[in-house]
C-alpha cells in the first residue's frame, strides 16, 4: 500500500470545505425556519463507517403550555 493510500484510509477529520458541503446538504434536506434550523457553521460529526455525517441543528420545542415542567 502506498503512503498516499494509507493516509487516505486513515483520515479521521473533514476539511472545512467538506464540512460545509454536509451543512449545505442538511440545509437543503431539513432546514425549515422556526422548526428545524441549521447554522452556516454547524458542527459536523463525520461517520464514514455509516456513509455520512451528523450535522448540528436547532429544533424548536414549545414552552410550558405544551410541556409541563415540575
C-alpha positions in Angstrom: 0.0 0.0 0.0 1.4 3.4 -0.9 1.8 6.2 1.7 -0.9 8.2 -0.1 -3.5 5.4 0.0 -2.6 4.7 3.7 -3.1 8.4 4.6 -6.5 8.5 2.8 -7.6 5.3 4.5 -6.7 6.6 8.0 -8.2 10.1 7.5 -10.3 10.9 10.6 -11.3 14.6 10.1 -13.0 16.6 7.4 -11.7 19.8 6.0 -13.8 23.0 6.5 -14.8 22.8 2.8 -16.0 19.2 3.2 -17.9 20.1 6.4 -19.6 23.0 4.5 -20.8 20.5 1.9 -22.5 18.4 4.6 -24.0 21.6 6.1 -25.4 22.7 2.8 -26.9 19.3 2.0 -28.5 19.2 5.5 -30.0 22.6 5.0 -31.4 21.5 1.6 -33.0 18.4 3.2 -34.1 19.5 6.6 -33.9 23.3 7.2 -37.3 24.9 7.9 -37.4 28.3 9.6 -38.8 28.1 13.1 -38.9 24.3 13.2 -35.5 22.9 12.3 -32.7 25.4 11.7 -29.1 24.7 10.7 -26.5 27.4 11.2 -23.9 28.1 8.5 -21.1 26.9 10.7 -22.9 24.0 12.4 -20.8 21.3 13.9 -20.3 18.2 11.7 -19.5 14.8 13.1 -18.3 12.6 10.3 -19.2 8.9 10.4 -17.5 7.3 7.4 -18.4 3.8 8.5 -22.0 4.8 8.2 -21.6 6.6 4.9 -22.3 10.2 6.0 -22.2 12.7 8.8 -24.3 14.2 11.7 -25.0 17.9 11.3 -25.9 20.0 14.3 -29.3 21.7 14.1 -31.7 23.7 16.3 -35.1 22.2 16.8 -38.0 24.2 18.2 -39.6 23.0 21.4 -42.7 24.8 22.6 -42.8 26.4 26.1 -44.6 25.3 29.3 -48.1 25.3 27.7 -47.1 22.3 25.6 -44.6 20.6 28.0 -45.5 20.7 31.7 -42.4 21.3 33.9 -42.1 20.3 37.6 
